[in-house]
């Protein structure tokens, strides 16, 4: 995306337009727009340009970082130019000595032709209106004060008095704070905005800006609690995301410590996951380009933070773990996200990073042995790897980590045919059979958390005391569902009847416990697992979905099946939704996608309804041949033809006659689709 040829300027081509950066002066020209003046000022003094660097130059995203300096402060202005129409700016000011900031502009944006400026307070956005073009400025992250140590940020606060203001005299928009703030040496103030451009008199442009800025799309509000939406934006920094340590704090660190976490994960600290890995699902559901942008930025952050072994470090001492501890949860979910990003973009760099993650698991790079060979041809993928103070390598054989690694290896092999990944996935399933023979599943169907619960010789004196300290209450129930889901992802391409039967027993156990109120699992897992089980094991598992979705905390965009975390590889996914008023209450859940068919469940979470229109968006090269309805509670599974009519281009409307409150019906679409 960037080209440093004979022209001393740095050219970046993006969906916002071609940008030309002068590396000597810091000035920026936008093709068809003229000079785009973006700066940072402290106490009325604009920080001067020092140098420019280009850390990312790719067809997907160009990143330009301008270094600035002033009295007692330095700053960085990071430009992320995507193929979408959004141009993202991240600004940070660092105090080099004690500094009182009476006023900060973080950043200030203006056009060269004396634009008029106006602010929409409701949307935290504004518009610069030039003679022939307009530029919208939307606040992503208000000024955020943070202190830093060797592993991340602490003592962090958002300046609640910050606003986006318009300067009528200069025709500029700036993010400013109303009250002064004192910074000690090393503290930073950081903020982020994104820009969009369009014709000066275009209402379509303003509508698109509002669409990107507002937190109001039906699927956005349904799947992302507003607090989590805001939290993800606060924890986003220039080139990655931060998140809390694995137990929402470490005893020898500040209570509010944030560390580098792949994707900005916030797990085990709460009963619900954040939506850290749902970016591409949310983009497809809402059409908001900033979700695609954040997904791509997260994928590039994974490439940047991937270690020499192909994995990702946890990044902070947890109990007795050293800083460079390989926490395997980070590694398999990061690998899956890279595959999701690759499927969405086709960018080879993401697939190459996923390949490096494959070798983390299937080889033995010190100090993190990715697997333990428990039997001939059977590999158990471990929770973590390090040499602790006792001289031991962590041998904890955790089922959830093992299941996730096995699924990732199978998913990578599906896309590439890589024999190492395929062999690794098969070895993981063989180890699962070995574990079943030794009691990893209790008689009632519950999966245990780790093998040391049945084989104490696998315990090590320095192992993290998850079980002893009860850091995750009912951890076995949590991962009974999570491990079942991940194993089913692997079994799609490598069938195994023994493991499939074990998953059925596990889900039966959890379903009974859920009805009795004695079990739980993290958000995202239960609806996904039972939906997939309905398609892969027994359609009657769809009957659990109305009970699961009574709890709004269980809603997640992943259950729509538009992400590579759920959807099978190589088959483009139809988009389905209930139209009109039923859309508020009738939730589609992915069940199965095979060539020539798509199954999804419709769950009515509120009032009884008749004549429910279901809109089906069909991928290119695909047409609807027929539709039928299946009652999963019927004594025998039979299909009843459903009425349907063609809609607009590549859409159809399927009619569902009736759906009672907290009832479920499975819809089967018969598809004609092109080969390949």
C-alpha positions, 0 to 999 in steps of 0.5 A: 500500500505504501511506495517510497520510490523516487518521490520523497513523499510516502503514498498510501492508497486507501478507501478514504483516498490516496494520501501523500505524506511528506516525511520531512514536514509532516504535511498530508495531501489527500487526492481530490481534497487537498491538504488535510491538517491533523495535529496535536497541541498542548497548552496552545502550542502545536507539537512539531513534526520530527520524523515519519515511519511506515510500520505496516505496508500491505494491500489491506492497511497502511500504517503511518506513524508521525513522531511529534515533540514540544516543550516537556512532551512528545507525541505519536500520531498514528494513521491507519488507512484501510480499504474501507472509507474509514481513516483511523487516527490514534494520537498519544502525548507522553510527558517527558517531565512533570507537566500540567496540561491546561488544554489539549487538542488530541487531535485537531483536524482541519481542511485547507480550504477554510471549511466550516465546522459543526458538531453533532453532540448526540453522535460524538461526531462532526463535519468539516464542510469544504467547498466541494467535499465534506469530512466527517470526524467521529470520536472513538476514544476520548482522552485517556490518562494512563501510567505504564510499567514493564507489562502494560498500563495502570492507573488509567482513567478516561477524562470524562470532561472531554468533548469534540468541539468546533472552532468556527474561526479556523474551521477545525474540529478538535477533541479537547478537555475542559479541565486541567490534568497533571501528568507525571513523567512517563504518563500518557494522554491518548485518544482516537478518531476516524474520518470519512469523506464525501460530497459536500451536499450529500445526505447519503454521506451524512447517513453513512457517517451516522451509521458508522458512528452510532451504537444503534443497529439492532444486531449491535445492541442485541449482541454487544452490551454498551459497556463492552462496546465502550470498553473495547474502544478504551482498551484499544491503543495505537497498535494492539489491544490491552486487557486485564490479566487472567484473574482480573488482577495479579497480586504483585501488580496494580489492581487495575493492571492492563496487559497486552492481550491478543484481541483484547481478550477479557476472559475468566475475569467474568462469566461472559466473554467480551466480543473480542473475536466477533469483529467480522461477524458484526461487520457482516451483520451491521454493515459497519466498516469499523468492525472490519477495520478493527478485525484487520487491526487485531490480526496485524497486532497478532502478527506483531506480537507473535513470538519466535515459537509461533505462539503468544505470551500471556504477558504478565506474571500470574502467581508463579509464572514468568513473564514469557509464559506461553498461555495456550488459550491465547495461541489457539484462539489467536490462530483461529482469528487469523483464519477468520481474518484470512477468510474475510480478506484473502490476505496471505500474511494472516495465513502465514502467521497461522502456519507459524502457530501450527508449528507451535503446537506440532513441534517442540520449541523450548521453552514451550513444548506445545504437546505431550505424547500420551501414547503412540500417535496421540498428542495432548496439547497443553495449557502452558509451557515454561520452566518454573522455580522448581525446574519443572515444565508445566504439564497440565493437560487441560481439555479445553486447551487441547480441544481448541488446539485440535480444532485450530489444526483441523481448520488450518488443514481444511484450508491448506491441506497441510499434512503437519496440521492434519496429522496434529489434528488426528493426534489430538483426537487420538489423545481425546480417545485415550483420555476418555478411556482413562476417565476424562469424562465422568459417568454422568457425562461431565468432562473434567477440566484436566487429566491431573484430576484423574492422574495425579502424576501429571500434577506439578508443584508449580502448576497454576492453582486453578482448581485448588483456589477455585478461580473459575467456579464450576470450571468443569461445567464451563468447559464441558460445553466449550470443549464440546463445541471445539471438538465438533469443529474438528470432527467436521473434517475428521469424523470420530464416532467415539468422540461424537458419542462422548460429546452427546453425553456431555451435552445431555449432562449440561442440558439437564443441569441447565434446566435445574439451574445447577450449571453455567458456561461462558457467554457464546458457548451454549447457543453455539454448541447446541446449535452445532450439535443439532446439525452434527449429532441430533436435531433434537438438541435444537430444543435446548435453544429456547431455554438457553436464550431466555438469558439475554447474556447468552446472545452473541453474534457468533451464533448467526454462523457468519464467522469462521469460528462456526461456519464450515470452510469453503461454503459461502454463508447465506444471511438470514433474519426475521423481517420487521417486528418479528426481528426483535424477538425471533433469533436465527441460530446456525445449525448446519451448512453443507453443499446444497443445504443450509439449516438454521433454527428460529427461536422465538424469545418473546410473544407468539407470532404467525406469518413470520417473514424470514429474509434470506440473503444468498451468496453470489452464484447461489439460488434457492430451490426450496424451503421446509420446516422441521419440528425438532420435538416431533416423534419423527423428524419430518420436513414440511414444505414452507412457502417462499418467494423471490425477493430483490437481487439474490434474496428470498422471503421464506414464510413461517406460519407460526411460532409460539413463545419460547418455541423453536423450528428448524428451517432447511434451505435447499440451494442450487450453488455453483461448484468450487 
